[in-house]
């Protein structure tokens, strides 16, 4: 272990559990141990088979994912663990939010569900309506919500 300037020991180079938490917002009912994989119908766009799956390191972005997901199921936020490499989500990074402040990522590798966030505060109905209206406007203009 290294010592910092104050003389305290640091384990900065040692792996620690939960060094980065990732979330996935959806309306799909999952349980710990389940895998979220490509090839299933997407939660967004035209509900095509997903070529990528998405996760975020911010709870707010996961809440948006749950609120905007297609389907009639209950909105859910899962804590997930990537099983392979992840990359910046080009749907948000440097297009809508330069620098990726939403900390949104995608992968072709499964995410393992390790838990569920059961208490969270969603956006106001007005905020959700405004976001859905904006997405509908993009769709009318022929702009697809998801870039694969």
Phi and psi in degrees as a GROMACS rama.xvg file:
@    title "Ramachandran Plot"
@    xaxis  label "Phi"
@    yaxis  label "Psi"
@TYPE xy
-93.9973  156.765  UNK-2
-106.754  137.838  UNK-3
-86.5571  -174.899  UNK-4
-59.2618  -29.8704  UNK-5
-84.0023  -2.83431  UNK-6
89.3402  2.72087  UNK-7
-81.0088  144.779  UNK-8
-73.761  142.018  UNK-9
-125.744  140.052  UNK-10
-107.512  33.9442  UNK-11
-56.0524  -26.1569  UNK-12
-97.6648  -0.48052  UNK-13
-94.5914  139.669  UNK-14
-66.8763  143.716  UNK-15
-131.169  147.021  UNK-16
-64.8033  146.843  UNK-17
60.5574  33.5108  UNK-18
-66.4299  -25.7842  UNK-19
-146.156  125.461  UNK-20
-100.16  134.978  UNK-21
-120.054  146.981  UNK-22
-124.592  154.598  UNK-23
-136.62  119.384  UNK-24
-96.8715  135.694  UNK-25
-161.578  -179.76  UNK-26
-117.239  12.8024  UNK-27
-88.6253  138.302  UNK-28
-85.9353  112.073  UNK-29
-125.58  168.773  UNK-30
-135.435  160.858  UNK-31
-53.0806  135.409  UNK-32
99.1161  -22.8267  UNK-33
-65.3225  153.378  UNK-34
-108.828  135.569  UNK-35
-97.0771  119.997  UNK-36
-127.876  159.239  UNK-37
-68.7533  165.663  UNK-38
94.526  -12.183  UNK-39
-90.8709  166.273  UNK-40
-63.7085  135.749  UNK-41
-68.7655  150.5  UNK-42
-75.3077  -10.5424  UNK-43
-134.422  177.539  UNK-44
65.6818  -132.822  UNK-45
-97.9815  18.8841  UNK-46
63.0412  29.7581  UNK-47
-73.8274  169.503  UNK-48
-62.5221  128.416  UNK-49
-73.8474  130.332  UNK-50
-90.0034  -19.207  UNK-51
-137.176  158.765  UNK-52
-118.487  153.94  UNK-53
-121.742  146.464  UNK-54
-144.96  168.762  UNK-55
-144.668  155.666  UNK-56
-99.4479  6.06283  UNK-57
-117.976  137.092  UNK-58
-64.2117  -37.1049  UNK-59
-60.0216  -44.5102  UNK-60
-64.8589  -36.4791  UNK-61
-66.9676  -37.0567  UNK-62
-62.3463  -44.3603  UNK-63
-59.0101  -42.4183  UNK-64
-57.3413  -43.7682  UNK-65
-67.8013  -42.7525  UNK-66
-69.8556  -30.7474  UNK-67
-96.8908  -7.37637  UNK-68
-62.2949  144.835  UNK-69
-70.6182  156.629  UNK-70
110.392  171.757  UNK-71
-107.687  -0.332598  UNK-72
-67.0092  170.783  UNK-73
-69.8165  140.32  UNK-74
-67.8758  131.08  UNK-75
-134.483  147.865  UNK-76
-122.139  119.802  UNK-77
-107.743  145.32  UNK-78
-88.0517  125.565  UNK-79
-127.678  158.454  UNK-80
-123.32  119.814  UNK-81
-65.482  144.296  UNK-82
-102.234  -2.4613  UNK-83
-154.526  -170.2  UNK-84
-61.795  148.283  UNK-85
-122.016  156.336  UNK-86
-134.464  160.788  UNK-87
-55.6742  142.641  UNK-88
-78.8572  109.612  UNK-89
-67.6998  -14.3325  UNK-90
-69.0964  -22.9662  UNK-91
-119.926  -44.9971  UNK-92
-63.8193  126.582  UNK-93
60.8588  6.53466  UNK-94
-109.484  -59.3509  UNK-95
-98.6043  -34.3849  UNK-96
-135.109  82.201  UNK-97
-51.6641  133.748  UNK-98
90.3258  -1.7044  UNK-99
60.2611  52.2275  UNK-100
-65.7124  -20.6537  UNK-101
-78.4202  -8.2574  UNK-102
50.4861  50.5108  UNK-103
-100.951  137.289  UNK-104
-138.142  166.531  UNK-105
-140.251  165.089  UNK-106
-158.389  160.027  UNK-107
-98.4478  -5.50907  UNK-108
-96.0805  147.256  UNK-109
-60.907  156.103  UNK-110
-110.186  133.159  UNK-111
-92.4555  128.186  UNK-112
-74.7339  122.068  UNK-113
-111.581  -9.7451  UNK-114
178.644  178.503  UNK-115
-133.607  138.072  UNK-116
-87.1106  114.689  UNK-117
-100.863  -15.8989  UNK-118
-121.003  111.971  UNK-119
-154.642  156.901  UNK-120
-104.159  119.575  UNK-121
-78.0648  174.823  UNK-122
-75.5752  161.354  UNK-123
-66.3894  154.94  UNK-124
-55.7432  -34.3932  UNK-125
-66.2668  -41.1024  UNK-126
-64.9625  -42.7291  UNK-127
-64.7867  -43.7838  UNK-128
-61.0562  -44.4755  UNK-129
-61.224  -41.6622  UNK-130
-66.0637  -44.9367  UNK-131
-64.7111  -38.259  UNK-132
-63.1499  -41.5396  UNK-133
-62.9897  -42.5039  UNK-134
-65.4201  -38.0112  UNK-135
-64.4535  -38.7346  UNK-136
-62.3688  -43.535  UNK-137
-60.0304  -42.7335  UNK-138
-62.8501  -41.3181  UNK-139
-61.8641  -30.0175  UNK-140
-84.6655  -1.11629  UNK-141
83.2642  13.4001  UNK-142
-91.9357  116.804  UNK-143
-76.3665  142.094  UNK-144
-70.2126  -30.4818  UNK-145
-120.061  130.127  UNK-146
-102.709  120.035  UNK-147
